[in-house]
């Protein structure tokens, strides 16, 4: 679902980090780490930047969203409900 020429490289990084693509919400999700990348965020960043986000992710009891623009609170709440 990635749209840029480096799609395979980015998909490999996300897969190695335990992220799975959700075709309904167009996101990469790792439920065990409570982290989500939007496909737009992924398209905007290099594989190296995505890998840095994954490596530097500090485990938290709340969901962490890597998105282009901050989520509206109601959208955030909906996404947390979907993946919890």
N, C-alpha and C positions, 0 to 999 in steps of 0.2 A: 504494500500500500504506500510505500515511499515513492516520492516523485522525482528525486534527483539522481544524478549519475552514480553517486556513491552509496546508493540504496543498499546494496548487498553488504558492504562493509559496515554500515550503520546497523543493519538487521543482525549481523553477526555479533556486534558489540552488545546489543540489547538482549539477544538470545543468551549469550554467555553470562549476562548479569541476571538471568532468571526472569526476564520480561517476556510476556506473551501478548500478542496483538488481539485486541478486542474489536472485531469488525462492526459491532453495533455502535460503539462510542468513539471509534477511530482513535484509540489510545493503546499505548503499551503499558501493561500493568504487572507489577510484582506485588502480589498480595502479602507475602510473608514480610516484605520490607516496607509495606504500606507506602508505595511510591508509584507515581503515574507520570508518563510522558505523553503529551499530545502529539499527534502526527505532525502538526504544524511546527511544534518546537523541534521535533526531530529533523524535519526538513530544513529548518533554519540554522542548525548547528552541525559541525563536523563530527565524524566518528570519534575523534580525539576529545572533543568537548563533551560528548555524551558519556564517554568512558570516564572522564574526570568527574562528571556529575554522579555517576554510579559509584565510583571509588570513594568520593568524598561525602557520600550520603551518610548522615548521622541518623541512626535508628531512633525513631520517635514513636510515641504511642498514638500520634495523629497522622493522617495522610499527608504526604508531601506531593505537591503538584508542580510539574515542570511544564508550563504552558506559555504561550506567546503573551497573553495578557492575563492579569489577575482574574480569577473566577469570581463571579457574583456569589454571595454567600448561599443563596438558594441552590445554585448549580453545584457548588462545593458540597453542600449537605446531601444533595441527590447522589453525586458520585461516591461519596463516602458510604452511603446506604447501599448502593449497588454492589460495591466491592467488599464490604465487611461481611 
